[in-house]
Structure formats: C-alpha cells, structure tokens
C-alpha cells in the first residue's frame, strides 16, 4: 500500500509539472513573438481561415503576366517589386464587437519563397468590392473593371497607406504588418471593408510568395490578430513596435528522468477535464507510430524495418515519422504535445535536430529517397522541396550534445492536426552540423520498446 500511494503521488506531481511547464513554454513563446494558434484571452481574436471554424478570409493574386487569370484558388500570393504582381486580402470582421476599440491589429503573412533582392511590402486600403473567384488584373469582379489595370487607380481602386515592412532576402518566416488604424476604421464603418492590396517596392526582379488562405497547413495561412482595448495578459501580446516577426521554435532540453505516462488516456486527478496519455509503438497496437529513413546513398531502398533512424547533415539521410491521432477526440483542445526521441549515438556533436511538418502523403513501406509512394516523386529528391514536401520552418528544434532522451515541443502543430486530421502527414526529422556528422535515434522498430519515439499529449 505505501508503494502504491508513493506511485500515485509521483504521477500527480508529473501531471502538475507538465501543465506548469506548458504555461512557461507559452509565455516564452509569446516573448519571442509567437502568438498561440487559439489564444485563451477573450479580448484577443485570431482571424485565420479554418481556425475555430472561421471562414471569412478571402485572398487572391493578380498579375499583368496573365491579366485575365484569377488567382483566387492559388496556394500562394505573389508580390513583385515592379508591381506587376500584387495580392488582395480581406477579413470579415462581423465576429468582432461592432463598437469595439482596437488596441492593436497585426496582419501576419508567412513567406514560403523569399525574394532574391531587397523588397518591401506596402499595404494599401482597397476602395471597391472584389470577388475572390473572379478578380483578375483587369477586373475586380465579373463585368466590373478596375479604374486602372492592377487596381492601380489611386483614389478609386485603392488609397495609399504608410504601412510598409521589409521582406528580408533569402528569409523564410513570418512578416507582421501593423494595421490597427485600418481595422478600427472598418469596425466603425463595416460597409467600407474591402480589404487591402499588397504591393511590392523594390528591384524589378524582386519577388516573394506568401502562403494564401488555400495553403494546405492552416497555421501558415494569413491571419489577422486583433487585440481589443481591454486588459490583455502580456504573454499573449505581439510586439507593438516590430514590423517583422519570425516564428522561433522553443528549444527543447533533454529530460531523461521524466516518468513514463500511463499507456492509455486517464483523467487527471488534478483537473478532471484534463487528459494525459502517451503514444508509443506497441502501446496502442502495432501501427500507432510508423517511421522510416530515406537515404541519398541508397535512393531506391525502403528502410522502414530498420531499428534506428540514422540522420546525416545536408539532407543526406532524413527520417519520416507519423503518429496515428485517432485516439484523441476531434473536438479536443491540445494543451501540450511533446515529442520524445532517444538518441542512441552521436558522431561529431553538437548537431541541431529539427522537426518539420510534412506536406505530402507517404507510405512507410513505399517511401524512398526518390518518392513518397510507388509511382510518385518528391518535389525535390530526398523530401527536400521546401514549401512543397515539408514546411521550411521547423515546428521545434533541439541541440544534440550527447546520447539520451530529448524533447521537442510540437503543441501548435499537433493542435492543427487534431482540428484538421487530413493535414497530419507526420514529421520530417533533419539534422544540421559538420560534414561527416551522424545521429542515430531509436526507431518505432527498436527492440527496446521503451526507447521508441513517444508522443506525450495533454488535452482538454
């Protein structure tokens, strides 16, 4: 009986520690300029297509290169420095209180292709209605021409704004544009909300692409973050003075002494509404976790049965890993998600391990260096097509200095997958380091079941 009581107390302490750690991670993320996907504060609203059922976002690219083509269904928004391509965006604000005062509003865009030359983005207010499915370089809607092609008639098509932000050359990540005055004006006069047009100011050849509202991963779509003028917890606020904000994944730290969680969903005694459990190959059947390595030195080999995931820098060897999330109720709210990996061996440390969201479906028994499925190819061999095969920005990263357990906080990515199961294509694991460096991680087929990749989840 004393041993059982001690075990129970230990388990409760583990729950409290993990929940408190989650809060600290959220606070540190906010300090780095990261806003949680769904803020807990009722005075902070995130408007993003697909987030909590929001469907009021519309966007489209227009270009003089194809003046009659509609870009309303494209996955990217193209902006060029010579203004030959521009992007339109609009957010329906009817979900906000009509008489609200806006303390701060930020338009956030994720760069999936950075410009090769310096480029600035200008945000101008659109002055006339347009339709996402019909807008082109020539017309705002079917039968309704712009005052000048490309919505270029100042005073009729658009009103010039002072909102400008740079897009760093060769930089992938978030660009934040302050639009507080615009959002306040639209709340005061909803009939005037025709959205904005994004122009480029830069060299003729400067061009960038942003993820659009049709982008396959919801968390990278354009978002409008609105802080209403009520007291808001500081941890949820974006920097008020920053023109450009990049998402920086929190760095995980090794935690070899963390007690294992129970093998099945168990209500927490500390909070009856909180459920914690761990997914690990063998704990909930034989296919709860699958992984494989793809190898540039053996491009046609399928390595799904290997006992370890061998990773090498420069994408020579990378790993694919996916967990079956069917055990998590689809209406759950993920409070914390931690990926735990056991490093078996390291050569020439330190190495940086990154976990990236995958964008392509793949079969563990078919995936090779050449393609994710039999008869299909990666956008770039070795699943190296940034923005097509995988999300360039890692969901989390950690520095590997010695063998043992490491943890990566993938809460935001997992919350996205639970809300939209069709997006769960798993993770791409890559390492960066010196030439000849090597990392081996226990795979889902490792003979020691307790060392296999583990996903710890806390949800409500």
N, C-alpha and C positions, 0 to 999 in steps of 0.2 A: 504493500500500500504506500509506504513512503516513497518508493521509486516511482510509482505511477503519479503521485502528487508532484514530485520534482519534475517529471517529464511534462506534465500539464502546464506547470508554471513556466517552464522553459519555452514551451510552444507559444503561450500567450505573450511572453516577452519578445519572441521573434516577430509576432504579428505587430505589436506596438512599434518595434524598431523599424520594421519595413514601412509602415504607414508614416512614421515620423520622417524617415529617410526620403520618402516620396515628396513630402512637403518641402524639405530642404532642396531637393532637386528642382522643384518647380520654382522656388524662389531664386536659385542660382541661374536658372534658365531665363527668367524674366530680367535679371540683372544683365544678362548677355544680349538682350534684345529679342528674346523669343517670347511669343505670346502663345499660351496653351491653345489647342485647337478649339476647345469649348470652355471659355472662362467661367468660373463659378460665380463671379460677381454679376449681379443683375444689371448693373449700370455700364457694363462693357459688352458691346454687341459685336460679333464677328459675322459679317455677311459674306458668304462664300458658297457657290453652288454645291449642293449636296451636303453641306454642314447643317445638321439638325433639320434636314428637310427643306432648307432654303432653296428656292428655285427662281429668285428674282434677279439673277445676274445674266447680262447679255453682253456679248462682245463679238468683234469681227475685225479682220484685217482688210484694208483696201489698198490697191496698188495701181499705179499707172502702167505697169508692165502687163497687166491683164485688166483693163479698165471696165470690162463688163462681167468680171467674175466675182461671185460672192464668197467671202471668206468666213462666213458666219459659223460654219461647221468645222473649221480647221482646228487642230490641236495647239497651234502656236499663233502668237500675234507678232507680226513682223513690223519693225520700225527701222527706217533708213535715215542716215544723216542728211541726204539731199531732199528729204520729204517726198520721195517718190513712192514710199510705202508708209502708211500710218495705221493706227489701231483705235477703234472705238470701244468704249466700255460704259455700261450703265448698271446701276444697282437700284432696285425697287426699295424705297425707304418706308413703305407703308407699315412695316413691322415695328418701326420706332414711334415713340410717343409724338404726336403732332406738335405739341407745344414745348418740346424738349429744347434745352440749351446744350449745345455741343461743346464740351471742354476740349476735345481733341479728336481728329479723324485722320486716319492714315490709309492710303491706298498702297497695298503691298503686291508686288509683281515678282514672280520667280523667273530669273534669267536661265533659260536652258541652252542658249547659244550666245556667247558674249561677242561683242564687236572686236574686230582686229585693230581698229583705230579708235581714238577717243570719241566718245559720243555722249551727248546729254539728252535727256528726255524732258520734253515740255508738255505740261498738262493744260489744255485749253477747254473751256466750257463749250459744249455744243448747244446751239440755239434753236435747233429744229428737230422734229421727231425723225427717227430712222428705225428700220426693221432689221433685226439680226439676220433673217433668212434672205433678205432682198437687197441689202445695202451693197453698193459697189463704189468704185472710184467715180463713176458718173452720176449715180443716183442715191438718194437717201432711202427710198422705198420704191416699189414698182410704180413707174409713171411720175415720180417726184424727183426731178433733177436737183442736184446741189446748185447753189448760186454760182460756184465755180468748181470744176472737177477737183476731186480730192477734198471736198468740204473746205476749200481754201478761201472762201469769201468772208473776210473778217467783218463782223457786224451783222451778217446774215446767216452764215453757216456756223461760225464759232466766234467766241470772244477771247482775246488774248489774255493769258494768265501769267503771273510771276512765279508759278510753281515749276521749278526746274531741278533736276537731280542728275548727277553723272552716272553712267554705267561703266565701271572700270573695264579696260581691255582685258580679255582673257580671264574674266572673273565669272564664276557660276555661283548664283545665290540670289538672295532677296534684295530688291530695291524698294525703299519706302519713300512715298511721296506725301507730303503734308497737304491735306485737302479740307481742313477744318472749316474755312470760310465757305467753300462750295457746299459742303454738306449742310451747314446751317442755313444757307440761302435756299436750298431745296426743301428743307423742313418747313421753312417759313412760307414757301410758295411751291408746293408739290407739283403743280402743273408745269413748272419751268424745268423739271428734272429730265433732261435729255442726255445726261451723262457727260462724258469727256472724250476728247480725242487726243491721242498721244502722237506728238511729232518728234522727229529727231533733229538735233542741231549738232552737226559735225562734218567730217570729211565725206566726200561723195561716196566712197566705198564703205563707210562705216554702217554696219547693220547688226541688229540684235534680234533675238527671238525670245518672247516670254511665253510661259505656259498659259494657255487660254482656259476658259470655263469648260471646255471639252477635254482638257488634259485628263489622261486616264487615272492619275493619282490625285485624289481630291485635295489633299493637303497642300499641293503645289499650285492650285488654281488661284486666280486673282481674288484678293479678299479686301474688304473694306472694314477696318477696325474702328469702331466708334466708341468713344468714352463720353458718356453723358455727364452733365455737370452736377453730380452728386459725389460724396466722398467715395473714393475708389481705393482699394488696397494697393499700396505702392508696388507690390510684387507683380501686379497684373498690367502695369503701365509700360508702354513702349517709350523709348527715349524721345522727349519732346523736341529736341534740337537736331536730331540726326536726320540727314537727308537720305542716307543709305544705310540699310541694316542687313547684315548677313546672319543667317542662322548658324550658330555654332553648337554642335552636338556636345552635351556634357560628357566629360571624360570619366569612364568607369574606373574603379580601383579593384585590385584583387581582393577577394574575400573568401579565403579557404576555410574559414571556421563557421560559415553560415550553416545553421542546422537545416537538414532537409525538410521540406514541407510535406504534408500528407499526400498520398498518391491520388486522392480523389477530392472533389470540391467539398469543403467543410465550412459551415457557418462559423464565423469568428465570434468567440465569447465576448471580445472587447466591443464589437459592433455587429449586432445581429444582421444588419443589412450588407455587411462586407463578406465577400467570399474570397478565399485564397486557395490556390492549388498550383501544382507543378505538372507540366507536360514533359515527358521524357520517354524515349522509345522503350517500349516494354511495360510502361505503367498503365497505359490505356489501350492496349492492343499493339499490334506489330507495325502499324503504319501511321502512328501519331506524329512521328518525325522521320523525314527522309532527307538524305544528303548525298552528295557526290562531288568529285573533283573533276575539273576539266583542265587538260594539260597540253600546252603548246608543243611539247616534245613527243606527245602521242596523240595527235589530233583526232584520230578515229576511235580511240579507246573509250569505253564506258567503264568508270571506276566506282560504280555505285556500291560494290560489296567490300570496298577497302575498309580496314579497321580504323584508319585515321584520315584526316583531311590535311593533305600536305600543301602548304601555300608558299609561293615564292614571289618576290617583288616584281614590279613591272608587268604584272598580269600574266606571267609565265604559267603559274598554277593558281587557280582560284577555286573556291568552293561554292556550291549552291545548297541552300538549306531551307526547308519549309516545314512548318508545324500545321497539323490539322486543328483548326479552331472550332470545330463543330460542337465541342463541349461547353463553349461559352455562349450563353443566351444572346441572341442578336440584338436585344434591346438593352444590353448591359452597358454600363459606363465604366470604362477601364480606368482605374486609379493609378496602377503601376504595372509595368511589364519589364522584366529583367531577363536578358538572355545570358545564360552562364555557360561558358566553354572551358574545357580542361585542356591546358597546353601541356602536351606530352614532352616536347623537345623544342629547343631554340638553338639556332646557329647564327652567330654574329649579331646578337641583340645590341641595342634595342630595335624593335620593329613596331610599327604602328598598324594595328588591325582595325579595319573599317567595315561596318555592316551597312550595306546599301539595299534599298528596296528594289526588287526585281520587277521589270515591266513586261516580261514575256512569259507565257505559259511554257512549262518544260516537264518532261517525264524523267524520273530518276533513273529508269532503265534504258533510256534512249539518249540522254544528253551527252554531248561530246564537245570538244573544242570547236568543232565546225558548226554545230547547231543544237537547238533545244529539243527537237523532235526529229524522228526519222523523216527525211524528205524536206526539211526546212533548215534554214541557216540563221545564225545570229545576224543582227545588223552589221556587226563587226566581229570577226573571229574571236573566240575566247570570251564571248559575252562582254565585249569591250566597247560597245556602242553607247556612249554616254547620252542619256536622254531618250534612247530607243530601247536598249537592252536593260539598262539599270538607271536608277536615279543618281546623278553625279555626286550630290552632296550626301555623305553618309548619315544614316539615322543616328548612329552613335559610333564612337571610336575609342580605342584604348591603347596605351603604350605597353608593349610586352617586354618585360625585363628578365623574367625567369619563369620556369615551368610552374604550373599550378592553375587554380581557378581564376578566371577573370570574368567581369560582369560588364554588360552593355545595356544602358537604359534605352529601350525602344518603345516607351509608353505611347508616344504620339503615333508612331507607325502602327502599332497593334490596335489602338483605338480606331484608326482609319479602317483597318481590315475587319474588325468586328462589326462596324457600322456598314461596311460595303465588302462582304465576303468575296465578291468577284475580283477584287483588287489584290487578294492575297496570293501573290506568286512567289512569296518567300524572300530570302535574303541572298545577296551576293557577298561573300567574305573575301576581302582582298588585304594584302599586307604591303607596306612600303618600307624600304630600308636599303641597306647596302647591297651591292652586287654579290651574289652567292649566298645571301642570307636565306634561311629556311625556318619555317614554323610548322609543327605537326600538332594537330588538335584531335582529340578523341572524337570519332565519328559516331553516328547512330548505330553502327555495327560493331563498335568496340566490345571486346569480350567482357570487360568490366562494366556492367550496366550502370553503375553509379557514376561513371565518368562520362557518359554520353551527353550530348548537348541537352540543356534543360531550359525550359521557358517557365519562369515563375510569374504568375498573374494575380493581381488583386483587382477585383471588380465589385461594383455595387449594382 
